Amino acid sequence: MSTLTQNLDLRQAQTLIMTPQLRQAIEMLQLNNLELAELVEKELEQNPFLEKGEADSESPEPESAGEPKEITDNMEESFRQNNNFDAGTSAMGSGGSTRFEDPEFSLENRLHDEKSLRDHLTDQLHIACNDPRDRMIGALLIDRLDESGYLREDPDCLPDILGCAPERVNRLLPILKSFDPTGIFAQDLKECMALQLEEQGKLNAPMRLFIENLALLGSYEHDKLCELCGVNQTYLQDMLAEIKTLNPKPAGLFDHFVMQAIVPDVLMKRIPKHEGGGWRVELNQETLPRVLVNQEYFTTVLNTAIKKEDKTYLNNQMAAANWLVRALDQRAQTILKTASKIIEEQDAFFMFGVEFLKPMTLKDIAEKIEMHESTVSRVTTNKYIGTPRGLFELKYFFTTGLVGADGLTHSAESIKARIKALIDAEDPKKILSDDTIVERLEAEGIDVARRTIAKYREALNIPSSVQRRKMKRR
């Protein structure tokens, strides 16, 4: 029979206590500049010792990828001009037009100005959603629509891109897809058509199969399409006529399409050779919130406080204010450090293009800047960098790679770019098969399987060699 005994053990263990401040610091890393500005505005409302600072005041020192270089004061302005960030705004004044003699600006004509797609969708968003967080995420999704009105991103990746829970995105997407014009927020042409047919009550089983196999229509395999859909040629022609009445580009109904409002969090610019060369990197001060601690006001109020609880409250608010300023500075330095290392590692991409994009993982950068991989993940989530080659999400530069026969590792994006270049340059009389592309790449030292070529080609929305041959004969 076993006996019960009591023992007293002394053990040492390390635990991490997640304080509210630590939790907020982690959250701040994941926010982009615009989202951070909203958080700071709330803090300004709640804390009497915080006040807005000037945009240029005490900004963190920019870093250079490569050798440290002198920073010019007019970098932001010149970069903005080179990249047309202000394109189309020069004609906008601070007030209404006074050119009443011009019919174009008459009251009657201005009353009939059409709404932009952004305004049209935003109005519906505010009616459909009461939750401020849903409205904010919905607005971000509106800004991610392409020129056709499609939301191309993989739904599974959206929570990471937006920095929110998957459940929220899964709940919000069906609501957005119910908006007018029908077909908006579809991921591709097939879904766009399905949404329109469903609204009309015409999405039956044969029509679903017809839409899923539209590629057969492009390759003129009508008999196979009839067999798959279980219909005859006459019925197939009726379905085709129905399809032709649909709108493949819902956004085309609006003359003033939604403008992509992605604002860069980080800016980079080439440093002239006579200054040593390299890249200049800094945070976008136009969107970066700046806050200051009003020490003088704190001292005045504290000296007038009599009750102990009042003094405790004031001291806590002062401590919170100081912490926020330090946390903002730490966030800025972490983003700069991460972005600078990414640019340094991907120098060939910025110099020569996407075919030279280097395979790189979050762990690679984390080890080089001596930070945790999860920190790098948060820093690069939903943040964009404005470069001489365009606007890119920081996550774009992390890509898998394949080792070629030459021993070099080639990124998936660079291989895709090479495949596209080969197909774009192919002779219409000598269409390249996937096998031929494999041989061409092997000759360049890139060892890729045929199925990988087919996978990348499909990801680029490039038809097969058979389809391209038929298309180029016409």
Stockholm file with secondary structure:
# STOCKHOLM 1.0

chainA/1-474         MSTLTQNLDLRQAQTLIMTPQLRQAIEMLQLNNLELAELVEKELEQNPFLEKGEADSESPEPESAGEPKEITDNMEESFRQNNNFDAGTSAMGSGGSTRFEDPEFSLENRLHDEKSLRDHLTDQLHIACNDPRDRMIGALLIDRLDESGYLREDPDCLPDILGCAPERVNRLLPILKSFDPTGIFAQDLKECMALQLEEQGKLNAPMRLFIENLALLGSYEHDKLCELCGVNQTYLQDMLAEIKTLNPKPAGLFDHFVMQAIVPDVLMKRIPKHEGGGWRVELNQETLPRVLVNQEYFTTVLNTAIKKEDKTYLNNQMAAANWLVRALDQRAQTILKTASKIIEEQDAFFMFGVEFLKPMTLKDIAEKIEMHESTVSRVTTNKYIGTPRGLFELKYFFTTGLVGADGLTHSAESIKARIKALIDAEDPKKILSDDTIVERLEAEGIDVARRTIAKYREALNIPSSVQRRKMKRR
#=GR chainA/1-474 SS CCCCCCCCCCCCCCCCCCCHHHHHHHHHHHSCHHHHHHHHHHHHHHCTTEEECCTTTTCCCCEEESSCCCCCTTHHHHHHHHTTTTTTCTTCCSSCCCCTTSGGGSHHHHTTCCCCHHHHHHHHHHHHCCCHHHHHHHHHHHTTCCTTSCCCSCTTTHHHHHTSCHHHHHHHHHHHTTSSSTTTTCSSHHHHHHHHHHHTTCCCHHHHHHHHTHHHHHTTCHHHHHHHHTCCHHHHHHHHHHHHTSCSCGGGGCSSCCCCCCCCSEEEEECCGGGTCSEEEEECTTTSCCEEECHHHHHHHHHHCCSHHHHHHHHHHHHHHHHHHHHHHHHHHHHHHHHHHHHHHTHHHHHHCGGGCCCBCHHHHHHHHTCCHHHHHHHHTTCEEEETTEEEEGGGGCBCEEECTTSCEEEHHHHHHHHHHHHHTCBTTBCCCHHHHHHHHHHTTCCCCHHHHHHHHHHTTCCCHHHHHHHHHC
#=GC SS_cons         CCCCCCCCCCCCCCCCCCCHHHHHHHHHHHSCHHHHHHHHHHHHHHCTTEEECCTTTTCCCCEEESSCCCCCTTHHHHHHHHTTTTTTCTTCCSSCCCCTTSGGGSHHHHTTCCCCHHHHHHHHHHHHCCCHHHHHHHHHHHTTCCTTSCCCSCTTTHHHHHTSCHHHHHHHHHHHTTSSSTTTTCSSHHHHHHHHHHHTTCCCHHHHHHHHTHHHHHTTCHHHHHHHHTCCHHHHHHHHHHHHTSCSCGGGGCSSCCCCCCCCSEEEEECCGGGTCSEEEEECTTTSCCEEECHHHHHHHHHHCCSHHHHHHHHHHHHHHHHHHHHHHHHHHHHHHHHHHHHHHTHHHHHHCGGGCCCBCHHHHHHHHTCCHHHHHHHHTTCEEEETTEEEEGGGGCBCEEECTTSCEEEHHHHHHHHHHHHHTCBTTBCCCHHHHHHHHHHTTCCCCHHHHHHHHHHTTCCCHHHHHHHHHC
//
